[in-house]
């Protein structure tokens, strides 16, 4: 949803610059091929607009189907821009730029955080490996003490040297 929204809003702003009415801009932008999930959302938006459903009702329907907070905010601003002033080209242009910068910022944050996740997995693996090695050492020490039989921590006898080698 977030990856397709900037190009959709850019299409709305560009078609508004070309002189189309705000409603026609939304319908025109909804006809372009996009990712299937997003295409269904914007197609539903444009169909309701063509049927004459009020913009507030369209937003309510949109809010029930879209789970992306960012997308809902941008659609809400788009609807407010159209309702309040007919969707001036500058307001739609600013909305498109805002959506693009928001998407780019989120993408950069995700790419910056990715190495930290790798480090966390490496630390977890190293901790578990170290714990297993310490546990195995204690098991080996315990086996050595039990092999002695007396329970004393006396080292086992060293093997006698073979006679005749001296």
CORPELIN-V726929 format. One record per backbone hydrogen bond with DSSP energy under -0.5 kcal/mol. NH is the residue of the N-H (numbers start at 0). CO is the residue of the C=O. E is the energy in kcal/mol with one decimal. If there is no record, write none. Layout:
nh=(NH	NH)
co=(CO	CO)
e=(E	E)
This chain:
nh=(4	5	7	8	9	10	11	12	13	14	15	16	17	18	19	24	25	26	27	28	29	30	30	31	38	39	40	41	42	43	44	45	46	47	48	49	50	51	51	52	57	58	59	60	61	62	63	64	64	65	68	71	72	73	74	75	76	77	78	79	80	81	82	83	84	85	86	91	92	93	94	95	96	97	98	99	100	101	102	103	104	105	106	107	108	109	110	111	112	113	114	115	116	117	118	119	120	121	122	123	124	125	126	127	128	129	130	131	132	133	134	135	136	137	138	139	140	141	142	143	144	145	146	147	148	148	150	153	164)
co=(0	1	3	4	5	6	7	8	9	10	11	12	13	15	14	20	21	22	23	24	25	26	27	28	34	35	36	37	38	39	40	41	42	43	44	45	46	47	48	47	53	54	55	56	57	58	59	60	61	61	66	67	68	69	70	71	72	73	74	75	76	77	78	79	80	81	80	87	88	89	90	91	92	93	94	95	96	97	98	99	100	101	102	103	104	105	106	107	108	109	110	112	112	113	114	115	116	117	118	119	120	121	122	123	124	125	126	127	128	129	130	131	132	133	134	135	136	137	138	139	140	141	142	143	144	145	144	151	161)
e=(-1.7	-0.7	-1.9	-2.8	-2.2	-2.2	-2.1	-2.5	-2.6	-2.3	-1.8	-1.9	-1.3	-1.3	-1.8	-2.4	-1.8	-2.1	-3.0	-2.7	-1.7	-0.7	-1.0	-0.7	-3.1	-2.0	-1.5	-2.6	-2.2	-1.9	-2.1	-2.5	-2.6	-2.4	-1.7	-2.4	-1.9	-0.5	-0.8	-2.4	-2.2	-2.4	-2.0	-2.3	-2.4	-2.9	-1.4	-0.9	-0.7	-2.6	-0.6	-2.1	-2.1	-2.2	-2.6	-2.4	-2.3	-2.2	-2.5	-2.6	-2.6	-1.9	-2.8	-2.7	-1.6	-1.4	-2.0	-2.1	-2.3	-2.6	-2.0	-2.2	-2.4	-2.6	-2.3	-2.3	-2.6	-2.4	-2.3	-2.6	-2.4	-2.2	-2.3	-2.3	-2.4	-2.2	-2.0	-2.0	-1.7	-1.5	-0.5	-0.8	-1.3	-1.6	-2.4	-2.2	-2.2	-2.3	-2.7	-2.2	-2.4	-2.6	-2.5	-2.3	-2.4	-2.5	-2.3	-2.3	-2.2	-2.3	-2.3	-2.4	-2.0	-2.2	-2.1	-2.4	-2.4	-2.4	-2.2	-1.9	-1.9	-2.2	-1.9	-0.8	-0.7	-0.6	-0.6	-1.1	-1.2)
